[in-house]
Amino acid sequence: QVQLVESGGGSVQPGGSLTLSCVASGFTFNMSDMKWYRQAPGKERELVATIGRNGNFKDYLDSVKGRFTISRDNAKRTVILQMNSLKPEDTGVYYCYRRGYWGQGTLVTVSS
């Protein structure tokens, strides 16, 4: 079955960096677009970043452009979200997503 396992969340101060990873199994990874979503406390889940199957297409939420980078390693069945210059408003649970399937989420807290 499809499994998406995120890791890399944690607590950082504003301006800090974190790298989130999502390891996928149970489907043809190199044929799938992959996405990262996040959900802040009391808010709806929002799409943060998308990467196409070969990594050539990338798209970002406006508020993270220039700070976050999505990438993938098809050989390792992994999608990465590099997050720099983190802000308190980036706080939330970050989820890996692939066409109807969600990971369990990893918590990112940005606070001084």
C-alpha positions as CSV (number, residue, x, y, z in Angstrom):
1,Q,0.0,0.0,0.0
2,V,1.0,3.6,-0.4
3,Q,3.1,5.0,2.5
4,L,4.5,8.4,2.9
5,V,6.8,8.9,5.9
6,E,7.9,12.4,6.8
7,S,10.8,13.4,9.0
8,G,12.9,16.4,9.9
9,G,10.5,18.7,11.8
10,G,11.5,20.4,15.0
11,S,11.7,23.8,16.7
12,V,13.8,26.6,15.4
13,Q,14.2,30.3,16.0
14,P,13.1,32.8,13.3
15,G,15.6,33.0,10.6
16,G,16.6,29.4,11.0
17,S,16.5,26.4,8.7
18,L,15.0,23.0,8.6
19,T,15.0,20.2,6.0
20,L,12.0,18.0,5.7
21,S,12.1,14.6,4.0
22,C,9.4,12.3,2.8
23,V,10.2,8.7,1.9
24,A,7.6,7.0,-0.3
25,S,6.7,3.4,-1.0
26,G,3.9,1.4,-2.6
27,F,3.6,3.2,-5.9
28,T,5.7,4.2,-8.9
29,F,7.5,7.2,-7.4
30,N,9.1,8.5,-10.6
31,M,5.7,8.7,-12.3
32,S,4.1,10.8,-9.6
33,D,4.0,14.5,-8.9
34,M,4.6,15.1,-5.2
35,K,3.5,17.9,-2.9
36,W,4.1,19.4,0.5
37,Y,1.2,20.8,2.5
38,R,1.0,22.5,5.9
39,Q,-1.6,23.1,8.4
40,A,-1.2,25.9,11.0
41,P,-3.1,25.7,14.3
42,G,-6.7,26.8,13.7
43,K,-6.3,27.1,9.9
44,E,-7.0,25.1,6.9
45,R,-4.4,22.9,5.2
46,E,-2.6,24.8,2.4
47,L,-0.4,23.7,-0.5
48,V,3.2,24.8,0.1
49,A,5.1,23.3,-2.8
50,T,4.7,20.9,-5.8
51,I,7.4,19.1,-7.8
52,G,6.8,17.2,-11.1
53,R,7.8,13.6,-11.7
54,N,11.2,14.4,-13.1
55,G,11.9,17.5,-10.9
56,N,11.7,20.0,-13.8
57,F,8.4,21.5,-12.7
58,K,8.3,23.3,-9.3
59,D,5.7,25.6,-7.8
60,Y,5.5,27.3,-4.5
61,L,3.0,29.1,-2.3
62,D,3.7,32.9,-2.7
63,S,4.7,33.4,0.9
64,V,7.5,30.8,0.8
65,K,9.0,31.7,-2.6
66,G,12.7,32.4,-2.3
67,R,12.9,30.7,1.1
68,F,11.8,27.1,0.5
69,T,13.1,24.7,-2.1
70,I,11.5,21.4,-3.1
71,S,13.6,18.6,-4.6
72,R,13.4,14.9,-5.2
73,D,15.6,11.9,-5.6
74,N,13.8,9.3,-7.6
75,A,16.4,6.6,-6.9
76,K,15.8,7.0,-3.2
77,R,12.1,7.6,-3.5
78,T,12.5,10.8,-1.5
79,V,11.1,14.3,-1.7
80,I,12.8,17.1,0.2
81,L,11.6,20.5,1.4
82,Q,14.5,22.7,2.3
83,M,13.2,25.6,4.4
84,N,15.4,28.7,5.0
85,S,14.7,32.0,6.7
86,L,11.9,30.5,8.7
87,K,9.2,32.8,10.1
88,P,6.8,32.2,13.0
89,E,4.0,32.1,10.4
90,D,5.6,29.0,8.9
91,T,4.7,27.1,12.1
92,G,2.5,24.1,11.5
93,V,2.3,20.4,10.7
94,Y,3.8,19.7,7.3
95,Y,2.4,16.8,5.2
96,C,3.8,14.9,2.2
97,Y,1.0,14.2,-0.3
98,R,0.6,12.1,-3.4
99,R,-2.7,11.9,-5.2
100,G,-5.1,11.0,-2.4
101,Y,-2.5,9.8,0.1
102,W,-1.1,11.7,3.0
103,G,1.8,11.1,5.3
104,Q,1.4,11.4,9.1
105,G,2.9,14.9,9.2
106,T,5.9,16.4,10.9
107,L,5.6,19.4,13.2
108,V,7.6,22.6,12.5
109,T,7.6,25.3,15.2
110,V,9.3,28.6,14.6
111,S,9.5,30.7,17.7
112,S,11.9,32.9,19.6
